[in-house]
């Protein structure tokens, strides 16, 4: 057996050790070019990926690939129609970090509203800070929290904000009814209403053709000047150039970001580089998922899917993403 895992910078020592018991493991770096990946996949039995694009060319080069396993959630970097045309199952690990990422989004929200990073910088530099307007924070209780995408992570975030911190929670999700939202303590709203009313806008939808740049210049202009934007889902949900303009021109109050259209970032040469150093922006390196508990779940569940594929059994798909649910070969649904 030959197993290829891309994005080796995301270290999964227990998973790698177990995969080496099952065959020859090839680890490829983030940013591996398409031709090199296609060459390695040509005689591989299994491909694991996290961020690296798996294109039609890569899939077309495969001669005996039993499955493509996304060790993570988002599948927008995989050409699923090309995989389906060759009968290669595609599976992700959708549930390992639901609470984890929601907690990360909440941490970004609290950090911004309570001015934690600027206050820490002040303490490190001066040893103290007196109460004055530049340090004035804000409460979550009584605020309106708007959630775009009420899937599992969005629902966890809604519970934390509403039941935990007594915020009013509204959500935009065409796939969830008003009744279902009401049962969760959430009010259903369309996107224009949500943007106009929310003090905090948090993005939790999947990236597809209909959600790409769902937050653009017009949507940012519709937000309250005192509102903040949180994105722990996918960078391309936001028109990043428009976001930079809104933040640098003071048209929204702040942003907490864990994901970006092009990763990794850089201090210069990236569309988001102007945000470095701004006191009203928190940026994390796509690591809200990265906790000991979540990584344990990710490695265990990934290995389960790999074993199914390598043994010739149907691979369990638990995601409800219609792109994965459209598969008819080599999968079973749970």
PEQUILIN-V75409 format. One line per field, one symbol per residue. phi: phi as a letter, one per 40 degrees, with the letter a starting at -180 (. if undefined). psi: psi as a letter, one per 20 degrees, with the letter a starting at -180 (. if undefined). burial: I if it has 24 or more other C-alpha atoms within 12 Angstrom, else O. A space follows every 50 residues. Layout:
phi->???
psi->???
burial->???
This chain:
phi->.bbbbcgccccbcccccccccbicbbbbcdgdcdcccccccdbccabbbb bccbcdccccccbaccabbccibcbccbccdcccccgccbabbcbcbccc ccccccccccdcccfccccccccccbgaaccadcbccaccdgcbbbbbhb cccdccccccccccbgccbbabaccbcccccdccgbccaccdcdccbccb bbcacccaccbdfcbbdcccccccdccbbbbbbacccbcccccdcccccg cbciabbbbacbbccacagbdcdcccgccbbbbbcfbcccbdcccccccc cccdcccdcccgccccbbcbcccccccbbgbbbb
psi->ppppprlihopmggggghhhiiappppqrpjprgggghghhhkqhpppqg hppnrhgghhiphkphqooombgpjiipnhhgghhjkoqpqanijhkghg hghghhgggggghjkgghhghgghgiirpqorhijpaqqgpiroppponl bgghhggggggfhgjkqppqqooijprhghghhjkqppqrgggghhhphp pppkrqpahiipkhoaghhhhiqqhjqqppojfphiipohhhggghghjk irhrqopiqqgpqrrqhrjqhihiipipijpppqlljhinrggghggggg hghghghgghijqqppoiqjphhhiiqipjqqp.
burial->IIIIIIIIOIOIOOIIOOIOOOOOIIIIOOOIOIOOIIOIIIIIIIIIII IIIIIIOIIIIIOIIIIIIIIIIIIIIIIIIIIIOIIIIIIIIIIIIIII IIIIIIIIIIIIIIIIIIIOOOOOOOOOOOOOOOIOOIOIOOIIIIIIII IIIIIIIIIIIIOOOOIIIIIIIOOIOOOOIOOIIIIIIIIIIIIIIIII IIIIIIIOOOIOIIIIOOIIIIIIOIIIIIIIIIIIIIIIIIIIOIIIOI IIIIIIIIIIIOIIIOOOOOIIIIIIOIIIIIIIOIIIIIOOOIIOIIII IIIIIIIIIIOOOIIIIOIIIOIIIIIOIIIOOO
